[in-house]
Amino acid sequence: MPRSSPDRSGLDLSHRKAEHVKVVLGRDVEGRYRYWNDVQLVHRALPEIDFDDVDPSTELLGHRLKAPIVITGMTGGFPDAATINDNLARAAAEVGVAMGVGSERAAVLKGQYPESYACVARHPVPLKFANIGAPQLVPQKPGEAVVGSKEVRAAMELIGADVLAVHLNFLQEMVQPEGDRRAKGCLERIGALAREFPVLVKETGAGISRAVAEQLRDRGVRAFDVSGTGGTSFAAVEHYRALDQGADRDARVGKTFWDWGIPSPVSVLELAPLGLPVVASGGIRSGLDVARAIALGARAAGTAGGVLKAASTGYEETKAELETLVHELRVAMFLTGSSTLDELRAAPYVLTGETRPWLQR
């Protein structure tokens, strides 16, 4: 197994990824407001369907899923990540849902722990997402290596991916003591990759506006994962890492911007009319949340923090968590009289709380 090497800041990338998992599992990094609770599905006292006939299957980017759930990219690039990703992939294949991995920069640019990603290729997950960060598409300093077509192809081959996810994490980068600060040119680079590969663009906890989504759509991006505020806050994650490193200013920035971003339900409502598949992530913690996302117009819902604890424990726990999410989704469908996801998208709902002012702005 190759030894880790430091990045341009001198920090071991694999160490950073391990720290992220440790912080998410051990500290309070949730957004301070649960926006999905503002979406109230209207109960149907007479469903006029049988529960056994409720079918949550769907198609996403040309692949058939047994349920509209995506395990969004979480980790990779350090030894223990192989166990987590293997548990996730094995369970995703068994339950019939989609899965992504964490940023593959460490593997494709530095050769760090490729097995922590490659283990996913051994399992027949119905839809797999490779993952590269937008900041790595442009040089962060003169002469620095960037991710291009060759590296993207390697990232996809490493896990047997069907689609490339390009993640936007500039809020996180601004809080990281070693974060990347250059963003100019990322839009065009994403467009160039979208001409070669099927590309989904995903945020990492701060949401995507309609204006940005339109720019990306016009450059060939095929789908979006909104990952809005209300779930795991990576500003919070980096706040704790900065505290541990004694980087007081960065820690303060993380605390200041803890809840920065666009709420997940708002992003879904803004992007769904564009006609491209939308994955609703950011605070999805139950099958009811999945149902809420589908009712707003999402094609699927993504979860990461909600299954990370299970995946860190074992395969059976991971499978049980995913099966519970699917069961809860089916219960919500039954209680709204929806035998299919298309019927659920037509189900009535009420928006309450802090979400309403966002839509009235």
Stockholm file with secondary structure:
# STOCKHOLM 1.0

chainA/1-361         MPRSSPDRSGLDLSHRKAEHVKVVLGRDVEGRYRYWNDVQLVHRALPEIDFDDVDPSTELLGHRLKAPIVITGMTGGFPDAATINDNLARAAAEVGVAMGVGSERAAVLKGQYPESYACVARHPVPLKFANIGAPQLVPQKPGEAVVGSKEVRAAMELIGADVLAVHLNFLQEMVQPEGDRRAKGCLERIGALAREFPVLVKETGAGISRAVAEQLRDRGVRAFDVSGTGGTSFAAVEHYRALDQGADRDARVGKTFWDWGIPSPVSVLELAPLGLPVVASGGIRSGLDVARAIALGARAAGTAGGVLKAASTGYEETKAELETLVHELRVAMFLTGSSTLDELRAAPYVLTGETRPWLQR
#=GR chainA/1-361 SS CCCCCBCTTSCBHHHHHHHHHHHHHHSCCBCSSCGGGGEEECCCSCCCSCGGGCCCCEEETTEEESSSEEECCCCCSSTTHHHHHHHHHHHHHHHTCEEECSCCHHHHHHCCCTHHHHGGGGSCCSSEEEEEEGGGGSCSSTTCCCCCHHHHHHHHHHHTCSEEEEEECHHHHHHSTTCCCCCTTHHHHHHHHHTTSCEEEEESSSCCCHHHHHHHHTTTCCEEECCCBTSBCHHHHHHHHHHHHTCHHHHHHHHHTTTCSCBHHHHHHHHGGGSSCEEECSSCCSHHHHHHHHHHTCSEEEESHHHHHHHHHCHHHHHHHHHHHHHHHHHHHHHTTCSSHHHHHTSCEEECTTHHHHHTC
#=GC SS_cons         CCCCCBCTTSCBHHHHHHHHHHHHHHSCCBCSSCGGGGEEECCCSCCCSCGGGCCCCEEETTEEESSSEEECCCCCSSTTHHHHHHHHHHHHHHHTCEEECSCCHHHHHHCCCTHHHHGGGGSCCSSEEEEEEGGGGSCSSTTCCCCCHHHHHHHHHHHTCSEEEEEECHHHHHHSTTCCCCCTTHHHHHHHHHTTSCEEEEESSSCCCHHHHHHHHTTTCCEEECCCBTSBCHHHHHHHHHHHHTCHHHHHHHHHTTTCSCBHHHHHHHHGGGSSCEEECSSCCSHHHHHHHHHHTCSEEEESHHHHHHHHHCHHHHHHHHHHHHHHHHHHHHHTTCSSHHHHHTSCEEECTTHHHHHTC
//
